[in-house]
Amino acid sequence: MARLLPPESEALGDVAREVAIAASKLERWTAAARFDAVLTMAVMDEAAKSAWCRANGLFPLPDSPMPGWLAR
């Protein structure tokens, strides 16, 4: 999400393609939603994180504690 803001100000479509998330879904992830996701996943093991991400339409990167877009 930081890449969408100044000084980078990348195009939403470009970021969405790179992180493999639909632009409409990326628009809905506010700072509060990301913070909530981080708190929710903080206590989960890998299997639970993967299940939570799949249920919420997100796909974690291999060997990452959270989805790549969330870690940025």
matplotlib code that plots the C-alpha trace (Angstrom):
import matplotlib.pyplot as plt

x = [0.0, 2.9, 3.8, 0.5, 1.3, 3.8, 6.7, 6.3, 2.7, 2.7, -0.5, -3.0, -3.2, 0.6, 0.9, -2.2, -0.6, 2.7, 1.3, -1.4, -4.3, -7.3, -7.3, -10.7, -9.5, -6.4, -8.5, -10.5, -7.4, -7.3, -4.6, -7.0, -7.8, -4.1, -3.4, -6.3, -5.0, -1.5, -2.9, -5.2, -2.3, 0.3, -0.8, -1.4, 0.8, 1.6, -1.3, -3.8, -2.3, -2.6, -6.2, -7.1, -5.5, -7.3, -10.6, -10.0, -8.8, -5.1, -2.2, 1.0, 4.4, 6.5, 8.6, 6.8, 5.1, 2.3, 1.2, 3.8, 1.6, 1.0, 4.7, 5.5]
y = [0.0, 2.4, 2.1, 3.7, 6.8, 9.6, 9.7, 6.5, 7.0, 3.8, 3.1, 0.8, -1.5, -2.0, -2.8, -5.1, -7.1, -7.4, -8.7, -10.8, -9.2, -7.7, -3.9, -3.8, -5.9, -3.9, -0.7, -2.2, -2.9, 0.2, 0.7, -0.4, -3.6, -4.4, -3.8, -6.1, -8.8, -8.5, -8.8, -11.7, -13.7, -12.9, -15.8, -18.3, -21.1, -21.5, -23.8, -21.4, -18.4, -20.1, -21.1, -17.5, -16.0, -18.4, -17.7, -13.9, -14.2, -13.6, -15.8, -15.6, -15.7, -18.8, -18.5, -15.2, -14.6, -12.8, -12.0, -10.0, -6.9, -6.8, -7.0, -3.9]
z = [0.0, 0.7, -3.0, -3.9, -1.9, -2.5, -3.1, -5.2, -6.2, -8.4, -10.4, -8.6, -11.6, -11.7, -8.0, -8.2, -11.1, -9.3, -6.0, -7.8, -6.0, -7.8, -7.8, -6.2, -3.3, -2.9, -2.7, 0.2, 2.4, 4.5, 7.1, 9.8, 7.8, 7.4, 11.1, 12.0, 9.7, 11.2, 14.7, 13.7, 12.0, 14.7, 16.9, 14.1, 12.9, 9.2, 8.5, 10.2, 8.4, 5.1, 5.8, 6.9, 3.8, 1.5, 3.3, 2.8, -0.8, 0.0, -0.9, 1.3, -0.3, 0.4, 3.6, 4.6, 7.9, 6.1, 2.5, 0.7, 0.2, 3.9, 4.8, 2.8]

ax = plt.figure().add_subplot(projection="3d")
ax.plot(x, y, z, "-o")
ax.set_aspect("equal")
plt.show()
